[in-house]
Amino acid sequence: MTAVAADSPRRSRGRPGYDLESVLRAAVEVFNERGYDGASMEHLSKRLGIAKSAIYHHVSGKEELLRMALDRALDGWSEAAERARELDAPAIVRLEMLVRGTVAVLETQLPYVTLLLRVRGNTDVERAALARRRSFDKLVASLVEEAERDGDVRADVDPKVTARLLFGMINSIVEWYRSDGRAAAPVPLADAVCAIAFDGLRVRK
Amino acid sequence: MTAVAADSPRRSRGRPGYDLESVLRAAVEVFNERGYDGASMEHLSKRLGIAKSAIYHHVSGKEELLRMALDRALDGWSEAAERARELDAPAIVRLEMLVRGTVAVLETQLPYVTLLLRVRGNTDVERAALARRRSFDKLVASLVEEAERDGDVRADVDPKVTARLLFGMINSIVEWYRSDGRAAAPVPLADAVCAIAFDGLRVRK
């Protein structure tokens, strides 16, 4: 019994089979804490309490883990973009759908989105992620532009600036949102974002 | 003439007297590029093209430069907060004034604000900056709360969430704003932020 108690909680928690998913989850934690450049396979092996060889059983190395982690966030965004594109509705409705989809990805894949938003483009994998991110940003800007042409979005602000401020607001959520804080907000986060961004925080009288 | 031309542009540009201001400006550049932890006085001396001893003539070291740089952004925020506090007007008017003041600090002190927003609290100087930042955030949240009690700000969103989304939008501007890009926006940035945040991007029909 003493021997079991002496085992570190982290090791025993992780023990029942390290599948790729748990390795990836730990890798993203380590990347977010130390920065990708400052993180090593050594750090990851310590975090998981397993030998590096056991990690190499799943992946070729640090860069593959980064690619898989960034893809997880980007795939979420792509799916949200696809749904918005396919919808047969005015641009402003598709834009709101995209906002809600992006907030949902942020809530469910928080560490992956956090990692993506910190990418600066130092490696091929990071540059590929930035390219996917830019094509997402272009879709957002084109939706805002279309909604402006429809007369549904205010035309006194440049559509690119509107798109940037809107998604800047959404992305800033990673700075404070903690999905385990179950102090259920009075309204779901996506509703709060849409209320403020689409209708403004001022009460109309 | 050949000798002059061979001199690097950086060195010759910096030559006419390194005052504390130029040292600080270069330090913030280096901190933002490499991260504070990854930046050394050696990097700074190379950037300025002067000996480290010439830098120590102005400051005691890297940490003092960090403190001065963070104070520059924080002092800007404090002055904006002070002006908003002193104004004899409803909370929503003071809130809008604070938003405009914060955007102005961002536009005029961009590299300093960028540095501040990346601080994670690894040193005493960083922790002191985070404490000042938190007291600024508290003022924002209390203004939002007061404006909500006045019936001027929508009550269906938690005031803390509103404050975070509003200033998340503002702070995200550091990700893309470049003050030298003189392609004058159709409306000043503070107007764009206030239009979207206070009145929403949707056109009311």
Chai-1 contact restraints between the chains, C-beta under 6 A:
chainA,res_idxA,chainB,res_idxB,connection_type,confidence,min_distance_angstrom,max_distance_angstrom,comment,restraint_id
A,D152,B,V203,contact,1.0,0.0,6.0,A-B,restraint_1
A,V153,B,L201,contact,1.0,0.0,6.0,A-B,restraint_2
A,R154,B,L201,contact,1.0,0.0,6.0,A-B,restraint_3
A,R154,B,V203,contact,1.0,0.0,6.0,A-B,restraint_4
A,V157,B,A192,contact,1.0,0.0,6.0,A-B,restraint_5
A,V157,B,A195,contact,1.0,0.0,6.0,A-B,restraint_6
A,D158,B,A185,contact,1.0,0.0,6.0,A-B,restraint_7
A,D158,B,P186,contact,1.0,0.0,6.0,A-B,restraint_8
A,V161,B,A192,contact,1.0,0.0,6.0,A-B,restraint_9
A,T162,B,L201,contact,1.0,0.0,6.0,A-B,restraint_10
A,R164,B,W176,contact,1.0,0.0,6.0,A-B,restraint_11
A,L165,B,M169,contact,1.0,0.0,6.0,A-B,restraint_12
A,L165,B,I196,contact,1.0,0.0,6.0,A-B,restraint_13
A,G168,B,M169,contact,1.0,0.0,6.0,A-B,restraint_14
A,G168,B,S172,contact,1.0,0.0,6.0,A-B,restraint_15
A,M169,B,L165,contact,1.0,0.0,6.0,A-B,restraint_16
A,M169,B,G168,contact,1.0,0.0,6.0,A-B,restraint_17
A,M169,B,M169,contact,1.0,0.0,6.0,A-B,restraint_18
A,S172,B,G168,contact,1.0,0.0,6.0,A-B,restraint_19
A,S172,B,S172,contact,1.0,0.0,6.0,A-B,restraint_20
A,W176,B,R164,contact,1.0,0.0,6.0,A-B,restraint_21
A,A185,B,D158,contact,1.0,0.0,6.0,A-B,restraint_22
A,P186,B,D158,contact,1.0,0.0,6.0,A-B,restraint_23
A,A192,B,V157,contact,1.0,0.0,6.0,A-B,restraint_24
A,A192,B,V161,contact,1.0,0.0,6.0,A-B,restraint_25
A,A195,B,V157,contact,1.0,0.0,6.0,A-B,restraint_26
A,I196,B,L165,contact,1.0,0.0,6.0,A-B,restraint_27
A,F198,B,G200,contact,1.0,0.0,6.0,A-B,restraint_28
A,F198,B,L201,contact,1.0,0.0,6.0,A-B,restraint_29
A,F198,B,R202,contact,1.0,0.0,6.0,A-B,restraint_30
A,D199,B,G200,contact,1.0,0.0,6.0,A-B,restraint_31
A,G200,B,F198,contact,1.0,0.0,6.0,A-B,restraint_32
A,G200,B,D199,contact,1.0,0.0,6.0,A-B,restraint_33
A,G200,B,G200,contact,1.0,0.0,6.0,A-B,restraint_34
A,L201,B,V153,contact,1.0,0.0,6.0,A-B,restraint_35
A,L201,B,R154,contact,1.0,0.0,6.0,A-B,restraint_36
A,L201,B,T162,contact,1.0,0.0,6.0,A-B,restraint_37
A,L201,B,F198,contact,1.0,0.0,6.0,A-B,restraint_38
A,R202,B,F198,contact,1.0,0.0,6.0,A-B,restraint_39
A,V203,B,D152,contact,1.0,0.0,6.0,A-B,restraint_40
A,V203,B,R154,contact,1.0,0.0,6.0,A-B,restraint_41
